Structure formats: structure tokens, C-alpha cells
């Protein structure tokens, strides 16, 4: 019989019984981790819906406590066969019906989880608001649709239907007049940024000759043409500092890491090593071309590791206002991952928007200035 009385101890910091019980639990769970060393976390915050490494489990259970209704440890070594007998969680098993946003957070956190020497997860704090929104249910008794899920879908509707920020604020106040967590578009956008859906705004010189970025981030005038960074009226600044242009940069690194965060996409990212055509007269992917093979010969160290990422870049101008009478030209820069097989590398879900170069004119030969954040 397994002693589970330690899970009821709330003030556990100095309790020897709690620590002995926790260590016994971790030893029992150790043989049941997956191939990446992750297992479901039964703390009061993750409630068996998010997977972590054992070191993080220890930290979470100590910090948030052991979930009260998880009586049969079916995911951690007790009565394991019962866990595989049914795909539907039972009400008394301690497993909640899964909100689809749990998978999104699990992807983000497992990719970003770094454990320090004390076993504390370095990125816990930044996800607290996300878990608060995830655990805030839209309807009583319905655990499969959280506030976070609602806000993500609402933001998608805003973009698809071109709602204004003001209309978004009014809708939130109409639906949730007494909600304290999220009450505006600004707060919603901050929450989405923590999920990796944000961007960096970088000011650009009026004449596209330099960026106010890194070593020039504090400059008031362009170092090349001496133009002011800010819009002027009658030779003076407006009441609020408004830049002439702002480049939107979507960081590439976190998105590339996510491609390797799951075993399925990590395997696909190595497809190009074994996926080339056996017929020399057939080209179905850039790996079959002469340019790819020539690059491998010139850079053998890079070519030796199939995980090294090869990207294709495309850019073109368009009028974002859907009105041809307005002369404005914005340039999106899109990346595609050529590590992936041909039936995936051009799919919309694998195309990555990396830059939005502002108008009103085309950057022309000065585009290399705007590409600097992406290159570096």
C-alpha cells in the first residue's frame, strides 16, 4: 500500500514527511518518463495536463502543492494498465478534460524549460498569467474552454474581420463587465506576446539609410543623413514622440526551436538528408539541385549535421489598404524551411513571416538595411 498522506500537507517547506513522500513519488515515476524525459505534472497548476522533467515536477509540487483529487497515480507507476484501458479520463482519476491551449503551452514551456542548480524553473514567472487565464473557465463546469482559449480565438476574429482596437475593447466590456484579468486589447496583446506571438518594433530612418537599433537605439538623428528620428510639425516635435517609420521584426530563433520541440517535426527537419531523389534527371526539392550540392562541398562542417537549418527568403510589396487610390507600399519578408519535405515546406503553417518593412515607398536597394535584424 502506497502512503499518500504526505500529499495533504500544505505547509511543506520544513516537513520531513513531505520531502520523504515526494522523493518516493519521484522514484516511482522515474521509469515512466517518455523518451525526452518528460512526464505529466500533478501539481495544482498543471493538473496532469502539462508534461515536465522530473526536476521541474519536484519544484512545482513543492511550490504549488499536489492536486487533491489525483488519488490513483495511474500516470506515475501505480496501476499503469488502468491508464491504457481507456482514452477517456474518469472523473475520479484526477485528469481534467483537456483544453486545446494546454498543448500550446506545453509546446512553449517544454521548449523553454531550463532548470538551474536548485531545480527551479527559470521561466516560471513569465507563464503565471498564461496559466491564470488557462485555469479561468468561460462557463461553470466546462473545463475544455478556458479564458485563454477564448482570447486567442477572439484575436483571430479581430484580424480576419478587421476590427478596430476600440471595438475589441467594447466587446470585452460587454461580455465581461466585471473581469479583472483582461479588460482591453492592450492587455490581451501583452498576454499573446508571452505565448511567443509578439514582435519587436524597430525605428527606421525616414530615408531607409539606417536603423535606430542596438548601438544606435538611443540616437535622435540618423548617423548617415542626419534626419530626425521623429516626425516634426513646423520644425518641432509633436506632443508624443512618433517615429517616421517602424520596422516589425518577428524573432526567428524561438520559432526554429519549436520545430525541434516535438519528435514528429524534429524528424521532418532531417528529411533532406535522406529525401533526395534517386533519379539524377528529377528535381522535386532544392536538395536535388546543383546549388545545394555545391553549397555542401564549400561548407562541409555545416552539411555534416542534418539539423542545421536551410532557409529560403522571399519578399514583395503590396498595398495593405485595399485601395489603389492610396499610394503605399509595404514589404513582408517571408522565410521557408527547406529542411522539410516538398509537401510541407510551402504549406502556410510552415511559412514564417520575419519582417514587415514599412512604406510608403519601396525600400529598393536599401532593403539590406532592414534585413539586418534577421541576418544578425
N, C-alpha and C positions, 0 to 999 in steps of 0.2 A: 504494500500500500504506500503510495507516494504522499509525503507530508506536504500539504499545500497551505498550511495555516500562515506561513510567512507572507503570502500574497495579500493578507488582510491588514498587515502592519502599515500604517500610513506615515508615521514619523520614523523613517527607516535609516536616517543618517548614521546613528550610533547603535543600531540594533545588530548584535552578533547573529541573532536568529535569522533576520532578514538576509544578511550577507551570505550566511551558510546556505540558506534555501536558494538564493539567486545563483550561487556558484553551482549548486547541484542541478538546477534547471538548465544552466548553460551547458554543462557537461552532457546532460541528456539530449539537448537539442543539437549538439555539435555534429553528430553523424548524419543529420538530416538537412544540412545546408545544401544549396544547389551547386552547380559546377563553378559558379562565380563566388561562392562563399556567402550567399545571401539566404535569409530565412525570414518568415513572417514575424513581425514585431508585435507582441501582445501588450504593449503599454497602453495607457488610457488615451493617448493621442493617435497612435497608428491603428489601434483596434484590429490587428491581424490583417489589415488591408494594404500595408506597405512593407516591403522587404528591406532588411538591412543586414550588415555584417554583425557577427556576434558581439564585437566590441561596442557597436552602437546600440545593440539591444540592451547591454548592461547599463549603458548611460541613460537610455530612455526609460527603462523600468525604474531605475533609481530616481530619476528626475520627475517622471510623470505618474509613477505607480503602475501596478499590474491591473489590467482590466478585470472588473469584478465578476462578469458573467462568463468568463472563459474557464469552465470547470473541468472539461476534458481536454487535455493538451494534445489534441489529435495531430497538430502540425509540428509538434516538437518532441515526438517519440512515444507518446502514450497512445496505445490503441491505434497504431498507424493505419491498419487495414480499414478502420471505420472511415478515415478521411477519404479513401479512394472508392468507397462503396457508393457514393452519391455525389453528383456535381452540384447539388442544391444545398446550400448551408442550412442547418437546422436552427430553429430559434434558440435552443438552449446550448448550442455549440460555441457561442462566443464569436461567431463570424457574422458580420453585418452584410446585408445586400450591398453590392459594390457600386459606388458612384463611379462613372466613367472617368472622372477627373483624378481618381486615385492613381490610375495608370499613368496619367501625365505627370503627376507629382513624383511618382515612383521612378519614372524615367529621369526626371530632373535631379532628384536627390541622390539616387544611386550613382549617377554620373559625377555629381559634385561632392560626394561624401569623402571627407578626408578626416582621419582620426588622429588627434595629437597624442602625445605621450601619456596623458592621463585618461585616454579613452573618450574624451569629449569630442563631439562632432563640431567642427569649426564653423559650419554654416547653419547651425540650428536656428539662430535668432532670426535670420532673414526670411525663414519659411514660416514663422509663427503666424503671421497674418494670413498666409495662404491656408494653413491648417484651421485657423479660426473660421474662415469663410467656407472651408470644406465641411467642417462639422456643424455649420449653421444650416439647418434644413429649411427648405422653402415651405413645406407643408408638414403639419404634425403627423408623426408616424410614418413618413415617407423618407427613407434614408438613401434612396437611389437618385435623388435630385437635390443637390446642395445649392447654396447661395453662389459658390464659386462657379458651378456648372451653369447656373442661370446668367451670371455676369459675362462669362465667355460667349455664350450664345447671343446675348443681347448686344455685345460689342460687334459680333459678326453681322447681326442685322443692321446695326448702325452704319457699318461700312458698305454693306450691299445696297442699302436704301438711301444712302447719303443724308443721314440725319445730321442736324446741327448739334453742337455740344449743348446748346441751351435746351433743345427739345429732349435730349437724353437726360439732362438734369430734371426736367419737369416730369418725365416718365417715372424716374426713380422716386421722386417725391409723391407722385400719385399712387404708385404701387406700394411703396414702403414709407409712409409718412413719419414713422417713429423709429426708423432704422438708424443706428448709431455707427455701425461698422463702415458702410459705404453709402454716401449721400450725394455724390456728384460724379460727373465724368472724370474730373481730375483725380479723385480717389480711386476710381475704377482703373484708370490708366496706370497709376502707381502700382496697383496690385498686379496688373498684367505684366508690368516690367519685371517684377520678381519672378515671373514664370519664364523669363528669357524672351519676352516679346517686345522689348524696348529697343531704342536706338540712341545713338549719340548725335547731338546736333553740333555741327562744326561750322563756325562762321567763315565765309569766303570773301575775298576781296571783290569789290564791285567790278573789276576788270579781269577777274579769274586768274590773277597772276600769283596768288599766294593764299595759304590757309592760315587762319588765326588758331593755331593748334600746336600742342606740345610746347616747344621753346618760344613760340610766338603767341601763346594763348592769352597773354596779358597785354599785348600790343594794342594801341589805339589807332594806329595808322599802318597801312601796308608798307612793308620794308622794300618793296620793289618800285611801286608807283606813287607812294606817299598819300594815296587816297584814304579818307577817313573810313574807319570800320563801320560807323553808324550812319544812319540816314539823317540828313540835315534839312532844316527849314530856315530859309533866309540866313544861311551861314551859321545856324545854331542847331544844337541837338534838339530833338523832340523831348517831351517830358520824360518818356521812358526810352532807354537805350534799345533801339531796333536795328539789327544788322541789315546791310544791303542784301546779303544772301546768306542762306543757311543750308549746308550740306547735311543730308541724313545718312549716317553710317550705321549699318546693321552688323554688329560684330560677327565675324566668321568662325572664330575658334570654338565657341560653345556649340554651334550647330554641327560642326565637323565631329566634335566629341560625341554628340548624341548618335551619330551614325555608327559609332563603335560601342555604344552603351548597351545594345541588345545583341544577342548571339546571331539572330537572323540577318540583320543589316551588316553586322561585322563580317559575316561570311560573304555577303554580297559585295562588300568593299574590296574583297580579294579576288573577285571573279575574273578580272582582266588578266591574271597570271595564267589561268588555265582555260580561259574562254575564247582565245583567239581561234580564228578559222584555220582548218587544216588544208584548205584549198588556197593556194597562192593567188589565184585569179578572182577570189571572192573577198570583198571588204564589207563586213557587216558592222564594224565597230572601229574607232580610231586605232585600237591596238593592232589591227591588221595593216595599218598604213606604214609607209616608209618613214614618215616624220617621227612616229612613236619609236620605231626600231632604231632610228638614228639617235634619238634622244637617249635611249638606253645605253648605246655604245659610248656616248660622250659623258654620261653620268652613271657609271656602273654601281656606285655605292647607293645612290638613290633608287636605282632599278632593282637592287637586290631585295629590298623589303617591299613586299606586295601591299603593305598597309599605307605606304606613302601615297598621299592624295594628289591626283592629277585633275586639274580644273580647266574648264573652258569658259571664256568670258564673252559676253555679248552685250552690246549697248545700242540704243536707238532713241531718237527723240520723238515726243508726242505732245499733243495739246491736251492737258488734263481737264480743261474746262468744257469740253464737248461743244465748243462754239468757235467756228472757223473765223469769225469776225474779230476774235481776240488773238493777237499775235503773242503767243507764249510757247516756249519750247522747254520741256523738262526731259532729262535723260536718266532713265533707270539703267543700272548696271546689274546684270543677272549672271550668276555662275551656275554651271552644271558640272556634276561629278562624273568624270569619265572612268572612274574605278568600277562603276556599276554596269550591269549588262545593258545592252541596247534597248531592251523593252522597259527599262526603268529610268535610265539616265535622263530622258527627255520628258518624263512624267511631271506634271505641275508640282506634285508634292516633294520632288527631289530637286527642283529648281530653286535656287537661293537668291533672293533679292539682297544685294550687298550695299548698294549706294543709290541715292536719289540726288542727282545733280540738278540744282535749281536753274531756272531761266533768268530773264525772259529770252535770251539768245542762246544758241548752241555754244558749248564751250570750245568747239573747234580743236585747234592744235594745243590748247591749254588743258585738255582733258586729263593729261598726265598729272597735273597739279591736284585734281580732285580724286585721282586714283591712289594718292599717297597713303591714306589710312588703310586701304585694302592691301596694298603691297607690303606695308610695314607690319 
